[in-house]
Amino acid sequence: MSRYLQVLRLFWGTAISAELEYRANFILASFSSLGNLVGSLFGLFLFYRTGYTFAGWSWEEALVVLGIFTILQGFSSMFLAPNLNRIVDSIQQGTLDFVLLKPIDSQFWLSTRTISPWGFPDVAFGLMILVYSGSKLGLDFFQYLLSLIPLTFGFLSLYSIWFILGATSIWFVKIYNVTEVLRGLLEAGRFPMVAYPTAYRFFFTFIVPVAFLTTVPAEALLGRENWLWIMGSGFLSIGLFQISRQFWKFALRFYTSASS
């Protein structure tokens, strides 16, 4: 474990140093994140401006969901997109050969090789929304800590799904459209699940588990924790992670080395 932590420190230290050579990009990323957040707030405001509310969700409570979604978006930009989208390039260019020859787990290498600080503004804005809405709702520190449990499960589930899609590039090289579809579906997490008709709720809970990414952590933060849903989120994330591990090993059986 200590060896992997040292490798991780070297990976991220090198990546951040390289990215910060272009510091103006951080300003542009901040404005882009702010623009996306304003658009999300405006979309939510259109529902609430006439006094309409999602069933059981006040304006501040809906902001909690939006804040968690924004943090999740930042997490994707910082860790998932810069790493997992490069799996396709590694397979296309044959550089996956060098990864497989290294004395380190290939899934770990592909998943953590780099980090992009341009997702940090989304995380910061998401935290600001949570602090603001939490102060209005009178949430205490313990509730924030409790919400970290399902939120961590949500991060792990999203990573596993994204990695599984990336691994399919061994058979289907151009999978960028598939990952964009996934990101499009995740946009549903901006709002509580009660905002959608029953059929959509079923789809975003049991087919594409968007509910476990945003709504379940939000309910835990608001003190509505249903331990059955939190346990389900844990089993789902661990199960998806194990599937991603086994699927990657299975996919490597069909990988044709660039040097073979």
C-alpha positions as CSV (number, residue, x, y, z in Angstrom):
1,M,0.0,0.0,0.0
2,S,2.8,2.4,0.9
3,R,4.5,1.8,-2.5
4,Y,1.2,2.6,-4.3
5,L,0.8,5.8,-2.3
6,Q,4.3,6.9,-3.2
7,V,3.6,6.2,-6.9
8,L,0.3,8.2,-6.6
9,R,2.2,11.1,-5.1
10,L,4.6,11.1,-7.9
11,F,1.9,10.8,-10.5
12,W,-0.2,13.7,-9.2
13,G,2.8,15.9,-8.4
14,T,4.1,15.6,-11.9
15,A,0.6,16.1,-13.5
16,I,-0.2,19.2,-11.4
17,S,3.2,20.7,-12.2
18,A,2.7,20.2,-15.9
19,E,-0.9,21.6,-15.9
20,L,0.1,24.7,-13.9
21,E,2.4,25.8,-16.6
22,Y,-0.8,27.1,-18.3
23,R,-2.3,28.9,-15.4
24,A,-4.6,31.0,-17.6
25,N,-6.5,27.7,-18.2
26,F,-7.5,27.7,-14.6
27,I,-9.2,31.1,-14.9
28,L,-11.0,29.9,-18.1
29,A,-12.1,26.7,-16.3
30,S,-13.4,28.7,-13.4
31,F,-15.5,30.9,-15.7
32,S,-16.8,27.8,-17.5
33,S,-17.7,26.2,-14.2
34,L,-19.4,29.3,-13.0
35,G,-21.4,29.6,-16.3
36,N,-22.6,25.9,-16.0
37,L,-23.6,26.5,-12.4
38,V,-25.5,29.7,-13.2
39,G,-27.3,27.7,-15.9
40,S,-28.2,24.9,-13.5
41,L,-29.4,27.4,-10.9
42,F,-31.6,29.2,-13.5
43,G,-33.1,25.8,-14.6
44,L,-33.9,25.0,-11.0
45,F,-35.3,28.5,-10.4
46,L,-37.7,28.1,-13.3
47,F,-39.4,25.3,-11.3
48,Y,-39.6,27.2,-8.0
49,R,-40.3,30.7,-9.1
50,T,-44.1,30.3,-9.1
51,G,-44.2,28.5,-5.8
52,Y,-44.1,25.0,-7.2
53,T,-41.9,22.5,-5.4
54,F,-40.7,19.0,-6.1
55,A,-42.7,16.7,-3.7
56,G,-41.1,17.0,-0.3
57,W,-38.2,19.1,-1.5
58,S,-37.9,22.8,-0.7
59,W,-35.7,25.2,-2.7
60,E,-32.8,24.9,-0.2
61,E,-33.1,21.1,-0.2
62,A,-33.1,21.0,-4.0
63,L,-29.9,23.1,-3.8
64,V,-28.3,20.3,-1.8
65,V,-28.8,17.9,-4.7
66,L,-27.4,20.4,-7.1
67,G,-24.4,21.0,-4.9
68,I,-23.6,17.3,-4.7
69,F,-24.1,17.0,-8.5
70,T,-21.6,19.9,-9.0
71,I,-19.1,18.2,-6.8
72,L,-19.5,15.0,-8.7
73,Q,-19.0,16.8,-11.9
74,G,-15.8,18.3,-10.6
75,F,-14.6,14.8,-9.5
76,S,-15.2,13.5,-13.0
77,S,-13.3,16.4,-14.5
78,M,-10.4,16.0,-12.1
79,F,-9.9,12.2,-12.0
80,L,-12.1,10.3,-14.5
81,A,-12.1,12.1,-17.8
82,P,-8.3,12.8,-17.9
83,N,-7.5,9.2,-17.1
84,L,-10.2,6.9,-18.4
85,N,-10.7,8.6,-21.7
86,R,-7.0,8.0,-22.5
87,I,-7.5,4.2,-22.4
88,V,-8.7,4.5,-26.0
89,D,-5.5,6.3,-27.0
90,S,-3.4,3.8,-25.2
91,I,-5.0,0.9,-27.1
92,Q,-4.9,2.8,-30.4
93,Q,-1.3,3.8,-30.2
94,G,0.0,0.6,-28.6
95,T,1.2,2.4,-25.5
96,L,-0.8,0.0,-23.3
97,D,2.0,-2.4,-23.9
98,F,4.3,-0.3,-21.7
99,V,1.6,-0.1,-19.0
100,L,1.2,-3.9,-18.9
101,L,5.0,-4.4,-18.6
102,K,5.3,-2.2,-15.5
103,P,5.5,-3.8,-12.1
104,I,2.2,-2.2,-11.0
105,D,-1.4,-3.0,-11.3
106,S,-2.5,-1.8,-14.8
107,Q,-6.0,-0.7,-13.7
108,F,-4.5,1.4,-11.0
109,W,-2.0,3.0,-13.4
110,L,-4.7,3.7,-16.0
111,S,-7.1,5.1,-13.4
112,T,-4.7,7.4,-11.5
113,R,-1.9,8.3,-13.9
114,T,-2.9,12.0,-14.0
115,I,-5.1,14.6,-12.3
116,S,-6.6,17.7,-13.8
117,P,-6.9,20.7,-11.5
118,W,-9.5,22.3,-13.9
119,G,-12.2,20.3,-12.1
120,F,-11.4,22.0,-8.8
121,P,-13.7,25.0,-9.4
122,D,-16.7,22.7,-9.7
123,V,-15.8,21.1,-6.4
124,A,-15.4,24.5,-4.8
125,F,-18.7,25.8,-6.1
126,G,-20.5,22.6,-5.1
127,L,-19.1,22.9,-1.6
128,M,-20.2,26.6,-1.4
129,I,-23.7,25.6,-2.4
130,L,-23.8,22.9,0.3
131,V,-22.6,25.3,2.9
132,Y,-25.1,27.9,1.9
133,S,-28.1,25.6,1.8
134,G,-26.9,23.8,4.9
135,S,-26.8,27.1,6.9
136,K,-30.3,27.9,5.7
137,L,-31.6,24.4,6.8
138,G,-29.6,24.3,10.0
139,L,-27.6,21.2,9.2
140,D,-24.9,20.2,11.6
141,F,-21.4,18.8,11.1
142,F,-22.4,15.2,11.8
143,Q,-24.9,15.3,8.9
144,Y,-22.2,16.4,6.6
145,L,-20.0,13.6,7.8
146,L,-22.8,11.1,7.3
147,S,-23.4,12.2,3.7
148,L,-19.8,11.3,2.9
149,I,-20.6,7.6,3.2
150,P,-23.1,7.4,0.3
151,L,-21.2,10.1,-1.6
152,T,-18.0,8.0,-1.6
153,F,-20.1,5.0,-2.7
154,G,-21.4,7.2,-5.5
155,F,-17.9,8.2,-6.6
156,L,-16.8,4.5,-6.7
157,S,-19.9,3.5,-8.7
158,L,-19.4,6.2,-11.3
159,Y,-15.7,5.3,-11.6
160,S,-16.5,1.6,-12.1
161,I,-19.1,2.3,-14.8
162,W,-16.7,4.7,-16.6
163,F,-13.8,2.2,-16.4
164,I,-16.0,-0.7,-17.8
165,L,-16.9,1.5,-20.7
166,G,-13.3,2.4,-21.2
167,A,-12.3,-1.2,-21.2
168,T,-14.7,-2.0,-24.1
169,S,-12.3,0.0,-26.3
170,I,-10.3,-3.2,-26.7
171,W,-13.1,-4.4,-29.0
172,F,-14.6,-1.0,-30.0
173,V,-11.9,1.6,-30.5
174,K,-14.1,4.7,-30.8
175,I,-16.2,4.8,-27.6
176,Y,-16.1,8.5,-27.0
177,N,-19.7,8.7,-28.0
178,V,-20.6,6.1,-25.3
179,T,-19.0,8.1,-22.5
180,E,-20.7,11.2,-23.7
181,V,-24.0,9.4,-23.5
182,L,-23.2,8.4,-20.0
183,R,-22.3,12.0,-19.1
184,G,-25.6,13.1,-20.6
185,L,-27.6,10.6,-18.6
186,L,-25.8,11.8,-15.4
187,E,-27.2,15.3,-16.0
188,A,-30.5,13.9,-14.6
189,G,-28.7,14.1,-11.2
190,R,-29.1,17.8,-11.1
191,F,-32.6,17.4,-9.7
192,P,-34.1,15.1,-7.0
193,M,-35.5,11.9,-8.4
194,V,-39.0,12.9,-7.5
195,A,-38.8,15.5,-10.2
196,Y,-39.2,12.7,-12.8
197,P,-42.1,10.4,-13.7
198,T,-42.1,6.9,-12.2
199,A,-40.7,5.2,-15.3
200,Y,-37.7,7.6,-15.3
201,R,-37.2,7.1,-11.6
202,F,-36.9,3.4,-12.1
203,F,-34.5,3.9,-15.0
204,F,-32.3,6.3,-13.1
205,T,-32.3,4.1,-10.0
206,F,-31.9,0.5,-11.3
207,I,-30.6,0.8,-14.9
208,V,-28.3,3.8,-14.7
209,P,-27.9,4.4,-10.9
210,V,-28.0,8.2,-11.0
211,A,-30.2,8.3,-7.8
212,F,-27.3,6.7,-5.8
213,L,-24.9,9.4,-7.0
214,T,-26.8,12.5,-5.9
215,T,-30.3,12.0,-4.4
216,V,-29.3,9.3,-1.8
217,P,-26.3,11.4,-0.5
218,A,-28.5,14.4,-0.4
219,E,-31.1,12.6,1.7
220,A,-28.4,11.5,4.1
221,L,-27.2,15.0,4.5
222,L,-30.8,16.3,5.1
223,G,-31.3,13.7,7.9
224,R,-33.7,11.6,5.8
225,E,-31.2,8.7,5.7
226,N,-32.7,5.4,4.8
227,W,-30.1,2.9,5.8
228,L,-31.5,0.3,3.4
229,W,-30.7,2.7,0.5
230,I,-27.3,3.5,1.9
231,M,-26.5,-0.2,2.3
232,G,-27.7,-0.7,-1.3
233,S,-25.5,2.1,-2.5
234,G,-22.5,0.3,-0.7
235,F,-23.3,-3.1,-2.2
236,L,-23.8,-1.5,-5.7
237,S,-20.5,0.4,-5.6
238,I,-18.5,-2.6,-4.3
239,G,-20.2,-4.9,-6.8
240,L,-19.5,-2.6,-9.7
241,F,-15.9,-2.2,-8.7
242,Q,-15.4,-6.0,-8.6
243,I,-17.1,-6.3,-12.0
244,S,-14.7,-3.6,-13.4
245,R,-11.7,-5.6,-12.0
246,Q,-12.9,-8.9,-13.5
247,F,-14.0,-7.3,-16.8
248,W,-10.6,-5.6,-17.3
249,K,-8.9,-9.0,-16.8
250,F,-11.3,-10.6,-19.2
251,A,-10.8,-7.8,-21.8
252,L,-7.0,-8.1,-21.6
253,R,-7.3,-11.7,-23.0
254,F,-8.4,-10.1,-26.3
255,Y,-5.8,-7.3,-26.4
256,T,-3.4,-7.7,-29.2
257,S,0.0,-6.2,-28.4
258,A,1.3,-3.5,-30.8
259,S,4.6,-5.5,-30.8
260,S,3.0,-8.9,-31.6
